[in-house]
């Protein structure tokens, strides 16, 4: 499609699509904190508790990137 292979389209969807979804999830967490009047500490706890999965996903990508560079 448009001169791109299936692998290139999948990689683009994974990087851009999942990144956009992660940014949207942060927006949802902040909106939840605002509507519940959580305050600064409550917002921090929400971001910490619900954002750990997002941080783990990003860390996995970085770890894979650096380990791939070591083996080459």
HUMOTA-V757327 format. One record per backbone hydrogen bond with DSSP energy under -1.0 kcal/mol. NH is the residue of the N-H (numbers start at 1). CO is the residue of the C=O. If there is no record, write none. Layout:
nh	co
NH	CO
NH	CO
This chain:
nh	co
4	1
9	5
10	6
11	7
12	8
13	9
14	10
15	11
16	12
19	15
20	16
21	17
22	18
23	19
24	20
25	21
26	22
27	23
28	24
29	25
30	26
31	27
32	28
33	29
34	30
35	31
36	32
38	33
43	39
44	40
45	41
46	42
47	43
48	44
49	45
50	46
51	47
55	51
56	52
57	53
58	54
59	55
60	56
61	57
62	58
63	59
64	60
65	61
66	62
67	63
68	64
69	65
70	66
71	67
